[in-house]
Amino acid sequence: MQVTSKTYWDEIVTLASDPELRDYDNLLECIDSHEYIIYTDKALCVLMHTKSDSAVFEDFNLNGCQDASEVYTRMAFHAMLADVLEYRAS
């Protein structure tokens, strides 16, 4: 299933509103194992729909990446995390 802008942002709102994910470590774990991150096709959709595409360069580290898929998922992780945190702050 393709991730649309609406489904992506609905998920961001859900994650940002979840009281269990107020704990930063829980949020990191949730996003790290999220289907939008672990599946390359969905990670690419995150990169298309994020408003935080520049966030990937703040903490982005390519060390250990063995293929393009790993690069996309790391970028998507940082973008999705930034979107959740930004949504909370707004």
N, C-alpha and C positions, 0 to 999 in steps of 0.2 A: 504494500500500500504506500502510495506517494504521500509525503507529508506536505500539506498545503500551508500557506501562511496562517490561515485561521486555526488549523489544528495545532500548529506549532505554538502560536500565541495563547491558545486555550490551555495548552500544557504548561506554559510559562506561568500563567495566572494560577493554575492548580498547584504547581510546585511552590510558588511564592507565598501562597495562602495556607499551606500545610503547616500546622503548628509543630509537628514533629521535625520538620526541616528547618526550624528556626536555629537549631544547633548547626553551626557551620560544618562540623565534621560529618553530621548526618546528611547535610545537603551535598557535600562533596561526594560522599559514597553513593547517594541516590543518582546524581548526575553521571558519575563515572560508570554506573551499571545500567543507565537508561537506554532503552532501545534506540533512541535517536542518536546515541553516541556509539553503541557497539555495532550497529549495522552501517556499513560504509555508505550505502545509498541514502539512508536517512541522515547520516552525518553531513552529507553534501547538501541535503535539503535545509538543515540547520544553518549552514553557511549562506544559503540563498535567502533565508528569511530573517536572520538575526539583524538587530540594530546595533550590535556590539562587535562588528567584524574587526575593529581595530584592537579589541581586547586580547585577541590571540597573540599579539606581538608583545604584550606586557610581560607575560610569564612563559612565553612560548619557548620550548627547548626541543630541538630536533634530535638530541643525543638519544641513541637507542632505536630510532625509527629505522625499520628495515624495508619499508615499502610505502607507497603513496597512501595506502589505506590507513596506516598508522598516523601519517601526517594529517589527513583529513579528520580523523577521530580526535586527535589532540586539539586541533583548531576548533572543532565543533564543541568539545568539552568547555574550553575557555569562553567561547562565545555564548553558550547556553548558560553557564554560570553567571556571566556578566549580565545577561538579560534578566535572569531571576533576581539578582541583587539590585539591578537598576529598577525593576518593577516594584520591588519592596520599598525602595527609597522614594518612589514617586507618590 
